Amino acid sequence: MDVTLHLAQDPEADALLGRSALAALIGMLLDQQVPMEWAFKGPATIARRMGADDLDAHEIAARQPEEFVALLSEKPAVHRYPGAMAKRVQQLCQYLVEHYDGDPEAVWRDVTDGRELLKRLQDLPGYGEQKARIFLALLGKQLGVTPKGWREAAGAYGEPKSYRSIADITGPESLAKVRAHKQEMKAAAKAERAAKAGR
């Protein structure tokens, strides 16, 4: 991997995301219940605190859990829930070591079918269906991973210029469009709940 991503909105953190498949997978894992930029800065923060320029699945998997929790909890914390997320990051790395010899790009390197890739992503610890579809769309739209049927497997996130998720963020303008879409979705969900409550 050697691309330019704009998810952390921070040059150093984005550079790591663009060259490290593991950083991108961990950033996606952290992207819940915190602002996107905070989540995607996480991998660079973890690497820096481990005294490394890059992330290694074997090294993270082998860390003592208490030590890794402390590393993510150090101020400023890597996530709003550093303890829970430290456990998830380690589980992800342990899975990669066990199933892919610690090579995260092996998750998608030889896959020729979008549905198979979606299944592999959903099998990753901490990746539900939605997270797997979004990451699949990111792979297809920005990282050049385009197995047959990848757009269909990614669902609405795979549609060209849909601006529904991080898969479409390439700079400030597209970030604003994705944020606007998310606000619209929240407003629609809120209106739906209010309508149901009023019945």
C-alpha positions as CSV (number, residue, x, y, z in Angstrom):
1,M,0.0,0.0,0.0
2,D,1.2,3.4,-0.9
3,V,-1.6,5.9,-1.3
4,T,-2.6,9.2,0.2
5,L,-5.6,9.1,2.5
6,H,-7.2,12.1,4.2
7,L,-9.1,10.4,7.1
8,A,-7.2,11.7,10.1
9,Q,-6.9,15.2,8.6
10,D,-3.3,15.1,10.0
11,P,-0.4,14.6,7.6
12,E,1.7,12.2,9.8
13,A,-1.3,10.0,10.7
14,D,-2.7,10.0,7.2
15,A,0.7,9.0,5.8
16,L,0.7,6.0,8.0
17,L,-2.8,5.0,7.0
18,G,-1.8,5.2,3.4
19,R,1.2,3.0,3.7
20,S,0.1,0.5,6.4
21,A,-2.8,-1.9,5.8
22,L,-2.8,-2.6,9.6
23,A,-3.1,1.1,10.4
24,A,-6.1,1.4,8.1
25,L,-7.8,-1.6,9.6
26,I,-7.2,-0.4,13.1
27,G,-8.4,3.1,12.3
28,M,-11.6,1.6,10.9
29,L,-12.0,-0.5,14.0
30,L,-11.7,2.6,16.2
31,D,-14.2,4.6,14.1
32,Q,-17.2,4.4,16.4
33,Q,-18.5,6.7,19.1
34,V,-15.7,9.2,18.5
35,P,-15.1,11.8,15.7
36,M,-13.6,10.2,12.6
37,E,-10.4,12.2,12.8
38,W,-9.8,11.0,16.4
39,A,-10.3,7.4,15.4
40,F,-8.0,7.6,12.4
41,K,-5.3,9.4,14.3
42,G,-5.3,6.4,16.7
43,P,-2.9,4.1,14.7
44,A,-0.2,6.8,14.5
45,T,-0.6,7.5,18.2
46,I,-0.2,3.8,19.0
47,A,2.8,3.5,16.8
48,R,4.5,6.5,18.4
49,R,3.8,5.2,21.9
50,M,5.3,1.9,20.9
51,G,8.4,3.7,19.7
52,A,7.9,2.6,16.1
53,D,7.3,4.1,12.6
54,D,4.9,1.5,11.6
55,L,2.5,-1.1,13.2
56,D,3.2,-4.8,13.5
57,A,0.4,-7.3,14.1
58,H,2.8,-9.8,15.8
59,E,4.1,-7.1,18.2
60,I,0.6,-5.8,19.2
61,A,-0.8,-9.3,19.6
62,A,2.1,-10.3,21.9
63,R,1.8,-7.3,24.2
64,Q,0.6,-7.8,27.8
65,P,-3.1,-6.8,27.8
66,E,-2.7,-4.5,30.8
67,E,0.3,-2.8,29.2
68,F,-1.6,-2.3,25.9
69,V,-4.6,-0.8,27.8
70,A,-2.2,1.6,29.6
71,L,-0.7,2.6,26.2
72,L,-4.1,3.5,24.7
73,S,-5.3,5.2,27.9
74,E,-2.3,7.5,28.2
75,K,-3.5,11.2,27.8
76,P,-4.7,12.1,25.3
77,A,-6.5,8.7,25.1
78,V,-6.6,6.9,21.7
79,H,-10.4,6.5,22.1
80,R,-13.2,7.4,24.4
81,Y,-13.2,3.8,25.6
82,P,-9.5,2.9,25.6
83,G,-9.8,-0.3,27.6
84,A,-12.4,-1.9,25.4
85,M,-10.7,-0.7,22.3
86,A,-7.3,-1.9,23.4
87,K,-8.8,-5.4,23.8
88,R,-10.4,-5.2,20.3
89,V,-7.2,-4.0,18.6
90,Q,-5.3,-6.9,20.2
91,Q,-8.0,-9.4,19.2
92,L,-7.8,-8.1,15.6
93,C,-4.0,-8.5,15.5
94,Q,-4.2,-11.9,17.1
95,Y,-6.7,-13.0,14.4
96,L,-4.4,-11.6,11.7
97,V,-1.4,-13.5,13.2
98,E,-3.5,-16.7,13.4
99,H,-5.2,-16.6,10.0
100,Y,-2.9,-14.5,7.8
101,D,0.6,-14.8,9.5
102,G,0.3,-11.2,10.6
103,D,0.0,-9.9,7.1
104,P,-3.1,-7.7,6.9
105,E,-2.9,-7.2,3.2
106,A,-3.3,-10.9,2.8
107,V,-7.0,-10.4,3.8
108,W,-7.6,-9.0,0.3
109,R,-4.5,-9.7,-1.8
110,D,-5.7,-12.7,-3.7
111,V,-9.4,-12.3,-3.4
112,T,-11.2,-12.3,-6.8
113,D,-14.8,-12.0,-5.6
114,G,-16.4,-9.1,-3.7
115,R,-18.6,-11.3,-1.6
116,E,-15.7,-13.4,-0.5
117,L,-13.8,-10.2,0.5
118,L,-16.8,-8.9,2.4
119,K,-17.0,-12.3,4.3
120,R,-13.3,-12.1,5.1
121,L,-13.7,-8.5,6.5
122,Q,-16.8,-9.5,8.5
123,D,-14.8,-12.4,10.0
124,L,-12.3,-9.8,11.5
125,P,-12.9,-9.2,15.2
126,G,-14.7,-5.9,15.8
127,Y,-16.0,-5.7,12.2
128,G,-19.8,-6.0,11.8
129,E,-21.5,-6.0,8.5
130,Q,-21.7,-2.2,8.1
131,K,-18.0,-1.6,9.1
132,A,-17.0,-4.4,6.7
133,R,-19.0,-2.8,3.8
134,I,-17.5,0.6,4.5
135,F,-13.9,-0.8,4.6
136,L,-14.6,-2.7,1.4
137,A,-15.8,0.5,-0.3
138,L,-12.6,2.2,0.9
139,L,-10.5,-0.6,-0.5
140,G,-12.2,-0.3,-3.9
141,K,-12.5,3.5,-4.2
142,Q,-9.1,4.6,-2.8
143,L,-6.8,1.6,-2.4
144,G,-7.1,-0.1,-5.8
145,V,-8.6,-3.3,-4.4
146,T,-11.4,-4.1,-6.9
147,P,-12.3,-7.8,-7.1
148,K,-15.3,-8.7,-9.3
149,G,-18.6,-7.5,-7.7
150,W,-16.9,-5.3,-5.0
151,R,-19.4,-2.4,-5.5
152,E,-22.4,-4.7,-5.1
153,A,-20.8,-6.3,-2.0
154,A,-20.2,-2.9,-0.4
155,G,-23.8,-2.0,-0.9
156,A,-24.7,1.7,-1.0
157,Y,-21.2,2.6,0.2
158,G,-19.8,1.2,-3.1
159,E,-21.9,3.6,-5.3
160,P,-19.7,6.1,-7.1
161,K,-19.6,9.5,-5.3
162,S,-22.2,8.5,-2.7
163,Y,-20.6,10.5,0.1
164,R,-22.0,8.1,2.7
165,S,-18.8,7.1,4.5
166,I,-15.1,7.5,4.9
167,A,-14.7,5.6,1.6
168,D,-15.5,8.9,-0.2
169,I,-13.4,11.3,1.8
170,T,-10.5,12.6,-0.2
171,G,-10.2,16.1,1.2
172,P,-12.1,18.9,3.1
173,E,-14.9,19.2,0.4
174,S,-15.8,15.5,0.4
175,L,-15.5,15.4,4.2
176,A,-18.1,18.2,4.4
177,K,-20.4,16.2,2.0
178,V,-20.1,13.0,4.1
179,R,-20.8,15.0,7.3
180,A,-23.9,16.6,5.7
181,H,-25.1,13.1,4.7
182,K,-24.7,11.8,8.2
183,Q,-26.6,14.8,9.7
184,E,-29.4,14.1,7.2
185,M,-29.5,10.4,8.2
186,K,-29.6,11.4,11.9
187,A,-32.4,13.9,11.4
188,A,-34.4,11.4,9.4
189,A,-34.0,8.7,12.1
190,K,-35.0,11.2,14.8
191,A,-38.1,12.3,12.8
192,E,-39.0,8.6,12.3
193,R,-38.7,7.9,16.1
194,A,-40.8,11.0,16.9
195,A,-43.5,9.9,14.4
196,K,-43.6,6.4,15.9
197,A,-43.8,7.8,19.5
198,G,-46.7,10.1,18.4
199,R,-48.8,7.2,17.1
